[in-house]
Amino acid sequence: MHGIHIAGDLIAKAREQGKVKKAFIELGEIANITKTDLANQMKNLADFEFEITEKKALVKCICGYEGPPEILERQHDIVLFECPVCKIEPAVIEGDKIILKSVEVE
């Protein structure tokens, strides 16, 4: 159900631009859906082509570390991650969003 809402929102946003030929989506590495799940939902709901690119996550920790997080677990709609240096939860700089980057219209 979660993936249906995400895909539906992306499709609605794309259609605001006109008759959609293709949508370009950026999926953060630690977003709350996997690329496979999002692609499957988009295939089921969209009547246009789409391309999903993944954006690597970047975090900053109070210990001074800045870089990719250590991903511990990925569940249905949550990703657990930590600082690879001190093992606490760092602040996310990027890579946690799902963004409609651009749309090709007829």
Backbone bond lengths (Angstrom), bond angles and torsions (degrees), N, CA, C in turn:
res aa  C-N    CA-C-N  psi(-1)  N-CA   C-N-CA  omega(-1)  CA-C   N-CA-C  phi
1 M - - - 1.456 - - 1.529 111.27 -
2 H 1.320 116.20 -40.38 1.460 122.92 -179.76 1.540 111.23 -56.66
3 G 1.330 116.04 -47.83 1.456 121.19 -178.89 1.512 113.11 -65.23
4 I 1.318 116.51 -33.42 1.468 121.26 178.14 1.527 110.01 -61.59
5 H 1.321 117.03 -42.46 1.467 120.87 179.99 1.523 111.62 -66.34
6 I 1.318 116.37 -42.44 1.468 119.94 179.18 1.524 110.20 -62.77
7 A 1.332 116.72 -49.41 1.467 120.64 179.63 1.525 110.55 -62.28
8 G 1.321 116.85 -42.73 1.465 120.82 179.77 1.516 112.15 -60.33
9 D 1.330 116.58 -41.86 1.466 120.47 177.98 1.528 111.42 -63.97
10 L 1.335 116.99 -42.87 1.466 120.85 178.61 1.531 111.10 -63.27
11 I 1.314 116.25 -42.88 1.464 121.24 179.74 1.527 110.33 -63.62
12 A 1.322 117.09 -45.41 1.471 120.89 179.34 1.529 110.87 -61.39
13 K 1.335 116.98 -43.11 1.466 120.83 178.52 1.523 111.16 -62.45
14 A 1.325 116.12 -42.15 1.470 120.41 179.60 1.523 110.35 -63.14
15 R 1.323 116.99 -43.28 1.471 121.48 -177.90 1.519 113.20 -67.21
16 E 1.309 117.63 -19.48 1.463 120.98 175.19 1.523 110.82 -62.70
17 Q 1.328 117.28 -21.48 1.463 122.43 -177.90 1.522 113.10 -85.03
18 G 1.332 117.81 -12.96 1.462 121.93 -178.09 1.523 110.49 131.23
19 K 1.343 115.70 -158.85 1.467 120.67 179.09 1.533 107.98 -77.02
20 V 1.298 116.07 110.60 1.457 122.75 -170.37 1.527 111.67 -80.73
21 K 1.336 115.57 129.48 1.465 121.83 170.41 1.518 109.96 -95.00
22 K 1.351 115.46 -43.16 1.460 119.65 -177.10 1.530 109.41 -155.03
23 A 1.328 115.18 141.98 1.463 121.25 177.11 1.518 109.04 -119.29
24 F 1.319 115.55 144.04 1.456 122.72 179.60 1.526 108.25 -115.10
25 I 1.325 115.30 120.53 1.454 121.90 -173.42 1.525 109.15 -119.03
26 E 1.338 115.53 136.36 1.462 121.31 174.28 1.524 107.56 -106.96
27 L 1.316 115.92 124.55 1.458 122.27 -177.69 1.524 109.59 -114.92
28 G 1.309 115.84 117.78 1.458 120.63 178.67 1.513 111.82 -67.39
29 E 1.315 115.81 144.60 1.459 122.80 -178.44 1.532 112.08 -57.46
30 I 1.330 117.26 -33.45 1.461 119.95 -179.94 1.530 111.64 -110.93
31 A 1.320 116.30 26.15 1.473 120.63 172.72 1.526 108.02 -68.39
32 N 1.318 115.75 165.54 1.457 119.83 -173.51 1.532 114.77 -86.07
33 I 1.328 117.32 27.18 1.460 122.63 174.00 1.526 107.77 -154.21
34 T 1.314 116.85 147.12 1.468 119.70 178.43 1.524 109.99 -84.01
35 K 1.308 115.39 161.38 1.466 120.61 178.05 1.527 110.44 -60.90
36 T 1.314 117.72 -41.54 1.465 121.95 -179.98 1.522 110.99 -62.35
37 D 1.332 116.75 -46.54 1.468 120.16 -179.82 1.525 111.34 -64.08
38 L 1.323 117.19 -43.05 1.463 120.35 179.44 1.526 110.42 -64.64
39 A 1.326 117.07 -44.44 1.468 120.68 179.56 1.530 110.98 -60.59
40 N 1.324 117.42 -42.34 1.463 120.59 179.01 1.521 111.63 -63.22
41 Q 1.320 117.20 -42.98 1.466 119.90 179.03 1.534 111.33 -66.88
42 M 1.320 116.38 -40.18 1.472 119.63 178.27 1.525 110.41 -63.49
43 K 1.340 117.50 -41.61 1.470 120.89 178.31 1.519 111.07 -59.84
44 N 1.331 116.32 -39.09 1.464 120.62 -178.71 1.522 113.44 -72.64
45 L 1.328 117.44 -29.51 1.463 120.52 -171.73 1.528 115.66 -108.74
46 A 1.320 117.55 -31.68 1.470 120.49 -173.30 1.530 111.52 -85.99
47 D 1.312 115.31 143.13 1.464 120.94 175.19 1.532 110.07 -106.80
48 F 1.317 115.27 27.42 1.462 121.86 178.01 1.524 108.79 -143.27
49 E 1.320 115.79 166.50 1.460 120.72 178.28 1.522 110.00 -75.36
50 F 1.314 115.59 157.57 1.453 120.31 176.17 1.525 108.69 -149.99
51 E 1.318 113.52 156.57 1.464 120.39 177.10 1.518 107.68 -133.13
52 I 1.329 115.67 128.05 1.458 120.99 -179.64 1.522 108.49 -111.13
53 T 1.331 116.34 122.83 1.458 120.72 174.10 1.524 108.17 -112.94
54 E 1.311 115.35 145.66 1.454 119.53 -178.89 1.525 110.59 -97.17
55 K 1.326 115.16 140.82 1.461 121.93 176.89 1.521 107.56 -111.63
56 K 1.307 116.52 124.79 1.458 121.82 178.66 1.529 110.30 -63.29
57 A 1.314 115.91 147.07 1.456 121.04 179.24 1.528 110.27 -82.36
58 L 1.313 114.91 147.53 1.454 123.08 176.14 1.522 106.82 -133.46
59 V 1.341 116.36 130.07 1.462 120.86 -179.22 1.520 110.30 -128.39
60 K 1.331 114.66 162.83 1.463 120.96 175.54 1.525 106.98 -133.35
61 C 1.315 115.25 131.23 1.460 121.13 -175.49 1.531 110.62 -112.55
62 I 1.310 115.27 155.99 1.475 119.54 177.70 1.530 112.45 -66.35
63 C 1.337 116.99 -17.61 1.469 119.83 177.41 1.530 111.89 -77.21
64 G 1.353 116.53 -7.23 1.458 120.70 179.46 1.513 113.85 106.79
65 Y 1.320 117.01 -12.46 1.465 120.78 -179.84 1.523 110.37 -68.77
66 E 1.322 116.08 137.43 1.462 122.51 171.22 1.518 107.18 -138.46
67 G 1.332 116.11 123.51 1.452 121.31 -177.78 1.514 110.42 163.09
68 P 1.321 117.05 -159.94 1.464 119.95 -179.43 1.535 110.95 -72.72
69 P 1.335 116.55 144.62 1.461 119.20 177.46 1.525 110.94 -79.28
70 E 1.313 114.89 164.17 1.459 120.06 170.37 1.527 106.41 -92.24
71 I 1.329 116.05 115.95 1.459 120.56 -179.49 1.522 108.14 -84.73
72 L 1.323 115.28 121.67 1.458 121.82 -176.41 1.521 112.15 -91.09
73 E 1.323 115.53 -41.39 1.459 119.85 -175.07 1.524 109.81 -159.54
74 R 1.308 114.75 145.42 1.466 120.97 175.60 1.519 106.61 -124.31
75 Q 1.335 115.38 119.23 1.456 120.82 178.25 1.522 108.88 -110.21
76 H 1.319 115.83 -171.85 1.468 121.64 -175.01 1.527 112.69 -48.85
77 D 1.316 118.11 -50.75 1.455 119.92 -177.09 1.534 112.94 -137.72
78 I 1.327 115.30 28.74 1.463 119.51 179.59 1.538 109.61 -149.52
79 V 1.322 114.42 146.97 1.462 120.85 175.80 1.525 107.32 -122.66
80 L 1.308 116.17 125.48 1.460 121.24 177.32 1.530 108.32 -97.99
81 F 1.330 115.88 128.48 1.464 120.46 -178.38 1.515 109.35 -145.32
82 E 1.341 115.20 163.35 1.453 120.46 179.46 1.518 110.01 -148.88
83 C 1.306 114.62 169.84 1.458 121.21 173.71 1.531 107.69 -69.75
84 P 1.323 118.48 129.30 1.463 119.90 179.69 1.536 113.56 -70.30
85 V 1.318 117.38 -12.61 1.467 121.05 -178.46 1.532 111.32 -91.90
86 C 1.346 116.92 -55.91 1.470 119.87 -172.87 1.530 113.69 -109.57
87 K 1.333 116.21 -5.76 1.466 122.50 174.07 1.531 115.33 72.38
88 I 1.347 118.50 16.41 1.467 119.35 173.86 1.523 108.68 -100.54
89 E 1.331 115.58 171.11 1.464 119.40 -178.82 1.529 110.14 -79.31
90 P 1.327 117.17 118.40 1.468 121.12 -179.71 1.535 111.44 -86.73
91 A 1.309 115.58 168.03 1.463 121.56 174.06 1.522 109.04 -80.66
92 V 1.314 116.18 139.80 1.462 121.13 -179.99 1.528 109.34 -86.21
93 I 1.309 115.87 128.81 1.463 121.87 175.60 1.530 109.00 -93.01
94 E 1.334 116.35 -46.60 1.464 121.13 178.36 1.524 109.83 -158.88
95 G 1.331 114.43 164.96 1.453 119.80 176.67 1.516 114.41 97.16
96 D 1.342 117.08 17.00 1.457 120.56 178.89 1.524 112.86 -118.73
97 K 1.315 117.67 6.92 1.465 122.08 -175.01 1.531 112.14 -110.37
98 I 1.316 114.18 162.23 1.464 122.60 171.45 1.521 104.68 -118.71
99 I 1.327 116.33 115.33 1.464 120.71 -170.93 1.528 110.57 -124.68
100 L 1.322 116.33 130.78 1.454 121.62 170.35 1.523 105.95 -80.75
101 K 1.333 116.93 104.02 1.462 122.45 -173.05 1.523 112.99 -76.63
102 S 1.347 115.75 -44.91 1.460 119.61 179.92 1.512 109.83 -162.06
103 V 1.332 114.37 164.84 1.467 121.29 -177.83 1.519 108.66 -138.13
104 E 1.318 116.35 132.30 1.475 121.71 170.95 1.516 106.83 -94.55
105 V 1.319 116.54 127.03 1.458 120.93 178.69 1.526 110.82 -117.97
106 E 1.329 114.96 159.67 1.482 119.69 178.77 1.503 110.22 -77.84
